[in-house]
């Protein structure tokens, strides 16, 4: 797809620019506890402000059912000002006279956060009248919230059809990285897919086998595949009822010429807790009272050799119970290998909440080409789905 970026906007001095950001950050006691999403939108907001635009920020926060003071964006606006390093005004509504008056009072280069768009049910309904009410406060529209792009809401999709639409810096960087990872990647391509359940990532697996050369399966879902191949996985987390589904994925992969990598040694324990007594065993020797909590060192070494042959890597999900030492070893080791190979030219793209946490835990996130903070949107992209907020930015989709 082709899309316009901030570089295509021309002179924005004095123009009202509606920026759909993702300010849906974790908070505790009225304070933001993780500012990564705020930091991600700084390049767009700062560039527009420096260019003299009136910058008007739209975002949702949580899942309110109507107006909920506990889910107000007011404290987030305060945190954004600290991250942005310049004043940020706040309006107690995103439409109507309150929003209009705040926009009218905003000077050139000023930044304003409007109240939680989801305080209005019309936001999630993508109601045309609500879209027009939002658009009344802007001359241009910028979507900088890839993490919300899988929702066809008024502020994420509707506005792109009624105002000249552009991708913000974070959105453009995300789309560029995703295109390099699966859209038009350099082959061979490897995908690491971990996590607890096959059922939650079935569409991901089915899509990837036709797109990548190597599919590395870890986490609890690897147990389902091992069981489907006739192995006893003891008391491991396993979806035995999906054995036929797992075999179907393996058959699809073989037909597509995709090599599926399952572990042949694992770390097993009888208790799910940190530092539980454990042993490394061949997958054919898992005890009936044991549960698989990580990939074994031989498997990790073999997977590292696979990555050394690849030019592109996409990663979603941990390989083991990384939150419990020492069952984080496989995830840490392979993530560090991927980071090192990235320094030698591998294009590595990762995303998903647990993935980001796992890579940060490994100290490897900064070594990847791109790490996405998006959760559901990243997963749907890996499933091959069209993301409404992205499709609406396609310059060829509609004439404006």
Residue pairs with C-beta under 8 A, 6 or more apart in sequence:
1 175
1 390
1 391
1 393
1 394
1 395
1 396
2 394
2 395
2 396
3 166
3 167
3 172
3 175
3 393
3 394
3 395
4 164
4 165
4 166
4 167
4 393
4 395
5 166
5 167
5 168
5 169
5 172
6 44
6 47
6 48
6 142
6 166
6 167
6 168
6 169
6 172
8 166
9 140
9 166
11 51
12 48
12 51
12 52
12 53
12 140
13 51
13 52
13 53
13 108
14 52
14 53
14 54
14 108
15 53
15 54
15 139
15 140
16 53
16 54
16 56
16 103
16 106
16 137
16 138
16 139
16 140
17 48
17 53
17 54
17 55
17 56
17 138
17 139
17 140
17 141
17 142
18 56
18 58
18 134
18 135
18 137
18 138
18 140
18 141
18 142
18 159
18 163
19 41
19 44
19 45
19 48
19 55
19 56
19 57
19 58
19 142
19 144
19 168
20 58
20 59
20 141
20 142
20 143
20 144
20 145
20 148
20 155
20 156
20 159
20 389
21 37
21 41
21 44
21 45
21 57
21 58
21 59
21 144
21 145
21 168
22 37
22 40
22 41
22 59
22 144
22 145
22 146
22 147
22 148
23 37
23 38
23 41
23 57
23 59
23 61
23 73
23 76
23 80
23 113
24 37
24 59
24 60
24 61
24 62
24 147
24 148
25 32
25 33
25 34
25 35
25 36
25 37
25 38
25 76
25 79
26 32
26 33
26 34
27 33
27 75
27 76
30 75
31 75
31 79
32 38
32 75
32 76
32 79
35 79
35 83
36 373
37 147
37 373
38 76
38 79
38 80
38 83
38 84
39 83
40 144
40 170
40 373
41 57
41 80
41 144
41 145
41 168
41 170
42 83
42 84
43 168
43 169
43 170
44 142
44 144
44 168
44 169
44 170
45 55
45 57
45 84
45 111
46 84
46 86
47 169
48 55
48 142
49 55
49 86
49 109
49 110
49 111
50 109
52 108
52 109
53 108
53 109
54 103
54 106
54 107
54 108
54 109
54 110
54 112
55 109
55 110
55 111
55 112
56 103
56 106
56 112
56 114
56 137
56 138
57 80
57 88
57 111
57 112
57 113
57 114
58 94
58 114
58 117
58 134
58 155
59 73
59 76
59 113
59 116
59 117
59 145
59 155
60 116
60 117
60 118
60 123
60 148
60 153
60 155
61 71
61 72
61 73
61 76
61 116
61 118
62 68
62 71
62 116
62 118
63 118
64 71
64 116
64 118
64 119
66 119
66 121
67 119
68 119
71 116
71 118
71 119
72 92
72 115
72 116
73 90
73 113
73 114
73 115
73 116
74 90
74 92
74 115
76 113
77 88
77 89
77 90
77 113
78 88
80 88
80 111
80 113
81 87
81 88
81 111
84 111
86 111
87 110
87 111
88 111
88 112
88 113
89 102
89 105
89 106
89 110
89 111
89 112
89 113
90 102
90 112
90 113
90 115
91 98
91 99
91 101
91 102
91 103
91 112
91 113
91 114
91 115
92 98
92 115
93 99
93 114
93 115
93 119
94 114
94 115
94 116
94 117
94 119
94 120
94 134
95 120
95 130
95 133
95 134
95 136
95 137
96 133
99 114
99 115
99 137
100 136
100 137
102 112
102 114
103 112
103 137
106 112
114 137
117 123
117 134
117 153
117 154
117 155
118 124
120 130
122 129
122 130
122 154
123 130
123 153
123 154
123 155
124 151
124 153
124 154
125 154
126 152
126 153
126 154
126 157
126 158
127 154
128 158
130 154
130 158
131 154
131 158
131 159
131 161
131 162
132 162
134 154
134 155
134 158
134 159
135 141
135 159
135 162
135 163
138 159
138 163
139 163
139 164
140 163
140 164
140 166
141 159
141 160
141 163
141 164
141 165
141 166
142 165
142 166
142 167
142 168
143 149
143 156
143 159
143 160
143 165
143 166
143 167
143 168
143 171
143 389
143 392
143 393
144 167
144 168
144 169
144 170
144 171
145 156
145 170
145 171
145 389
146 170
146 171
146 174
146 175
146 372
146 374
146 377
146 387
146 389
146 390
147 372
147 373
147 374
147 375
147 376
147 377
147 378
148 156
148 377
148 389
149 156
149 171
149 374
149 377
149 387
149 388
149 389
149 390
150 376
150 377
150 380
150 381
150 385
150 387
150 388
150 389
151 157
151 388
151 389
152 158
152 388
152 389
156 388
156 389
156 392
157 388
157 389
157 391
157 392
159 165
160 389
160 392
160 393
161 392
161 398
163 400
164 400
165 392
165 393
165 400
166 393
167 175
167 393
171 393
173 370
174 370
174 372
174 374
175 390
177 349
177 369
177 370
177 372
178 349
178 372
178 381
180 186
180 312
180 347
180 349
180 369
181 189
181 312
181 313
181 314
181 347
181 349
181 370
182 189
182 211
182 212
182 314
182 381
182 382
185 311
185 312
185 347
186 311
186 312
186 347
187 213
187 311
187 312
188 213
188 214
188 309
188 310
188 311
188 312
189 211
189 212
189 213
189 214
189 310
189 311
189 312
189 313
189 314
190 212
190 213
190 214
190 215
190 216
190 306
190 307
190 310
190 312
190 313
190 314
191 208
191 211
191 212
191 214
191 215
191 216
191 313
191 314
191 315
191 316
192 216
192 218
192 313
192 314
192 315
192 316
192 317
192 319
192 334
193 201
193 204
193 205
193 208
193 215
193 216
193 217
193 218
193 221
193 316
193 317
194 217
194 218
194 219
194 221
194 222
194 316
194 317
194 318
194 319
194 320
194 331
194 355
195 201
195 219
195 220
195 221
195 316
195 317
195 318
195 354
196 219
196 220
196 221
196 237
197 220
197 221
197 224
197 237
197 239
198 205
198 221
198 224
198 225
198 239
198 242
198 245
198 246
199 239
199 242
201 221
201 316
201 317
201 379
202 242
202 245
202 249
203 383
203 384
203 385
204 316
204 379
204 382
204 383
205 215
205 217
205 249
206 249
206 252
207 382
207 383
207 384
208 215
208 258
208 382
209 215
209 249
209 252
209 253
209 256
209 258
209 260
210 252
210 256
210 258
211 384
212 258
212 314
213 257
213 258
213 259
213 310
214 258
214 259
214 261
214 306
214 310
215 253
215 258
215 259
215 260
215 261
216 261
216 303
216 306
217 225
217 260
217 261
217 262
218 263
218 295
218 317
218 318
218 319
218 320
218 330
218 331
219 317
219 318
219 319
219 320
220 236
220 237
220 238
221 239
221 317
222 262
222 263
222 292
222 295
223 233
223 236
223 237
223 238
223 292
224 238
224 239
224 240
224 242
224 243
224 246
225 246
225 249
225 250
225 260
225 262
226 233
226 262
226 263
226 283
226 292
227 233
227 238
227 240
227 243
227 246
228 242
228 243
228 244
228 246
228 247
228 250
229 247
229 262
231 283
231 284
231 286
232 286
232 288
233 286
233 291
233 292
234 268
234 286
234 287
234 288
234 289
234 290
234 291
234 292
235 270
235 288
235 289
235 290
235 291
236 268
236 286
236 290
236 291
236 292
237 291
249 260
250 260
253 259
253 260
261 302
261 303
261 306
262 283
263 283
263 295
263 296
263 299
264 282
264 283
264 296
264 298
264 299
264 302
265 280
265 281
265 282
265 283
265 295
265 296
265 297
265 298
265 299
266 280
266 281
266 283
266 286
266 292
266 293
266 294
266 295
266 296
266 299
267 278
267 279
267 280
267 292
267 293
267 294
267 295
267 296
267 320
267 326
267 327
267 329
267 330
268 278
268 279
268 280
268 281
268 286
268 287
268 290
268 291
268 292
268 293
269 276
269 277
269 278
269 279
269 290
269 291
269 293
269 327
270 276
270 277
270 287
270 289
270 290
270 291
271 277
272 291
272 293
272 321
272 324
273 324
274 324
274 325
275 324
275 325
275 326
276 293
276 324
278 293
278 326
278 327
280 296
280 297
281 287
281 290
281 296
286 292
293 320
293 321
293 324
293 327
294 319
294 320
294 321
294 326
294 327
294 328
294 329
294 330
294 331
295 303
295 319
295 320
295 330
296 330
297 329
297 330
297 333
299 330
300 319
300 329
300 330
300 333
300 334
303 334
304 333
304 334
304 337
307 313
307 334
307 337
307 338
307 341
307 346
308 341
310 346
311 345
311 346
311 347
312 346
312 347
312 348
312 349
313 338
313 341
313 346
313 347
313 348
313 349
314 348
314 349
314 350
314 382
315 335
315 338
315 348
315 349
315 350
315 351
315 355
315 359
315 368
316 350
316 351
316 352
316 355
316 378
316 379
316 382
317 352
317 354
317 355
318 328
318 331
318 354
318 355
318 358
319 330
319 331
319 334
320 327
320 328
320 329
320 330
320 331
321 327
321 328
322 328
322 331
322 332
322 357
322 358
322 361
328 358
328 361
328 362
331 358
331 361
331 362
332 361
332 362
332 364
335 358
335 359
335 362
335 364
336 362
336 363
336 364
336 367
338 346
338 348
338 364
338 367
338 368
339 348
339 364
339 366
339 367
339 368
340 367
341 348
342 348
342 367
342 368
342 369
343 367
346 369
347 369
348 367
348 368
348 369
348 370
349 368
349 369
349 370
349 371
349 372
350 356
350 359
350 365
350 368
350 370
350 371
350 372
351 371
351 372
351 373
351 374
351 375
351 378
351 379
351 382
352 372
352 375
352 378
352 379
353 375
355 371
356 365
356 371
356 372
356 373
359 365
359 368
359 371
365 371
372 378
377 387
377 389
380 387
381 387
391 397
